[in-house]
Amino acid sequence: MTGFLTEPALTGSLQTGMSIFLRCEHIVKVYGERVVLPGVSLEPPQGGVTALLGASGCGKTTLLNILAGFVRPDSGEVTLRGRICSRPGPDRGVVFQDSALFPWLDARDNVALGLRAGGASRKRAADKAEEWLERVGLADCAERFPAALSGGQRQRVALARALALEPEVLLMDEPFAALDAMTREQMQILLASLQERLHMTVLLGTHDMAEACLLADVALVMGTGRGIVRGMSIRDARPRDMTDSSFAANLTGIRRLMSEAAAG
């Protein structure tokens, strides 16, 4: 059953029965004379997947970068369990559209890098890196360098690198957009499986409405310069079947929200 959210809910909590622990309060970001985020407030559900949708330039990436601590808002704040998050930290893992792997490090060392920076011994970091490479289906690729990996494999390494730190929140900015359709589907299935097993809190920036229907518990639509303007909950259990009538209903709902957002 699709649950459409009323207009007042868009500026506050969007809950799907799970507790709230991450909060954005009145986030404003302006570049020159362009208002990117006009005062966004957001409380994504703990242990769920929140999809951020919208046209290019609507502010999805800026909001995710502020959540990650890479960009400082002009006003407002991000808190996680009551702690202000103004800088990057291991409590928030990030996966970019470009895997952002270091080309001179093999897969194992790319995954281990953050662990080593956090103080883990070389052996502990290597062992945990291999454990996560196995979890993402790359146990036999530990010694391969990024140039020897396919696009999908590089994104699996990037996902393993983020999750090896055991973050409380996983931030993903169009992580599968550059992949071919088959690889993208494989990565979506992998993410859904890991999220289900680990009960991760995920914020997923995407332009793919079907991807949001497949993965998200909450879908939020952003308007250019207007922040979050529409939202809906998706309560169907996972794994979801793209041929099912409820999937089609959810997709229709998101398309409607996107159209309404575009119309202003």
SVG drawing of the C-alpha trace seen along z (x, -y; Angstrom):
<svg xmlns="http://www.w3.org/2000/svg" viewBox="-2 -37 52 53">
<polyline fill="none" stroke="black" stroke-width="0.4" points="0.0,0.0 1.3,-3.4 1.0,-6.1 0.9,-9.6 2.1,-12.3 0.4,-15.6 2.0,-18.9 2.9,-19.8 4.8,-16.6 7.3,-17.6 9.0,-20.1 9.3,-17.8 9.5,-14.1 8.7,-11.5 8.2,-8.4 7.4,-4.8 7.1,-3.3 10.9,-3.4 12.6,-5.6 14.3,-8.8 17.9,-9.6 19.3,-11.7 18.1,-15.2 18.6,-18.1 17.3,-21.4 16.6,-24.4 19.6,-23.7 20.3,-26.7 23.0,-26.8 23.5,-29.6 26.1,-29.8 26.4,-33.3 22.9,-34.5 21.6,-30.9 19.6,-29.4 20.3,-25.7 18.7,-24.7 16.2,-27.3 15.9,-25.8 15.5,-22.0 14.4,-20.1 14.6,-16.3 14.4,-13.3 14.9,-10.1 13.8,-6.9 16.4,-4.9 17.1,-1.5 15.3,-2.5 16.1,-3.7 15.2,-7.3 15.4,-8.2 16.0,-11.8 14.7,-12.4 14.7,-15.5 16.0,-17.1 19.7,-17.8 20.6,-20.9 17.8,-20.5 20.2,-20.2 20.4,-16.4 24.2,-16.3 24.5,-19.4 22.3,-18.0 24.2,-14.7 27.5,-16.6 26.3,-18.6 25.1,-15.4 28.5,-13.9 30.3,-16.9 32.0,-17.8 30.1,-21.1 29.1,-23.4 25.6,-24.9 25.2,-28.7 22.8,-28.1 21.1,-25.2 22.7,-22.0 22.9,-18.3 22.8,-16.1 23.2,-12.4 22.0,-11.0 22.1,-14.6 25.7,-15.2 26.3,-18.0 27.9,-16.8 30.0,-19.5 32.9,-17.5 33.3,-14.1 33.4,-11.1 33.3,-7.3 29.7,-7.4 28.7,-8.4 29.8,-6.3 29.7,-7.7 29.5,-6.1 29.8,-8.4 28.7,-8.0 32.3,-7.7 33.8,-5.0 36.6,-7.4 39.1,-4.5 42.8,-5.2 44.3,-3.8 47.6,-2.9 46.0,-0.7 44.5,2.8 41.0,3.6 42.0,4.8 44.1,1.7 41.3,-0.6 38.9,1.0 41.4,1.0 42.5,-2.6 39.8,-4.1 40.3,-1.4 44.0,-2.1 43.3,-5.9 41.0,-5.0 43.8,-3.3 43.4,0.4 46.5,2.5 47.6,3.5 46.5,7.1 43.2,6.2 42.4,3.8 43.4,6.3 41.4,9.1 38.3,6.8 38.8,5.6 38.8,9.2 35.7,10.0 33.9,7.1 35.1,7.9 33.7,11.4 30.4,9.9 30.1,7.9 31.0,10.8 34.7,9.9 36.6,12.4 38.8,13.2 39.5,9.6 41.4,8.4 44.7,8.0 43.3,6.4 43.8,2.7 40.9,0.4 42.0,0.4 41.5,4.1 38.0,4.0 34.7,3.4 32.5,0.5 30.3,2.6 33.2,4.2 34.7,0.8 31.3,-0.3 31.3,2.9 34.8,2.1 33.5,-1.5 30.5,0.0 32.8,2.4 35.1,-0.5 32.2,-2.5 30.6,0.3 33.9,1.7 33.8,-1.4 30.4,-0.2 28.8,-3.6 25.5,-4.5 24.4,-6.2 25.2,-5.3 25.0,-8.2 24.8,-7.4 24.9,-9.9 23.7,-8.4 25.8,-5.3 24.6,-3.2 23.8,-5.8 27.0,-5.2 26.5,-1.4 24.8,0.6 21.3,1.8 22.3,5.4 25.1,4.3 22.8,1.6 20.2,4.2 22.8,6.5 24.0,3.6 20.5,2.7 19.8,6.3 23.1,6.3 22.3,3.0 18.8,4.3 20.2,7.5 22.9,5.8 20.5,3.2 18.1,5.9 20.7,7.9 22.5,4.9 19.5,2.7 21.4,-0.3 20.0,-3.8 20.5,-4.8 20.0,-8.1 20.1,-7.5 20.2,-10.3 18.8,-9.1 17.1,-10.3 15.7,-6.8 12.1,-6.5 12.0,-2.7 15.2,-2.5 13.4,-4.5 10.4,-2.2 12.7,0.9 14.8,-0.3 13.2,-3.0 10.9,-3.2 10.4,-6.9 10.7,-8.8 11.3,-12.6 11.1,-14.8 13.2,-18.0 12.4,-21.1 15.2,-23.3 15.8,-26.1 12.8,-24.9 14.1,-22.0 11.9,-19.0 8.5,-19.7 6.8,-16.3 7.0,-12.9 5.5,-9.5 6.1,-6.3 6.5,-2.9 5.4,-0.2 5.8,2.9 8.1,5.6 11.4,6.3 12.4,7.9 10.1,6.1 8.8,7.4 9.0,4.9 6.2,6.8 3.8,6.6 0.8,4.3 1.8,2.6 5.2,1.7 3.4,0.1 1.1,-1.8 4.2,-3.1 5.9,-4.1 2.8,-6.0 2.7,-7.8 6.3,-8.9 5.8,-10.0 2.8,-12.1 4.9,-13.7 7.7,-14.5 5.2,-16.1 3.7,-18.2 7.2,-19.3 8.1,-20.2 4.9,-22.2 5.8,-24.1"/>
</svg>
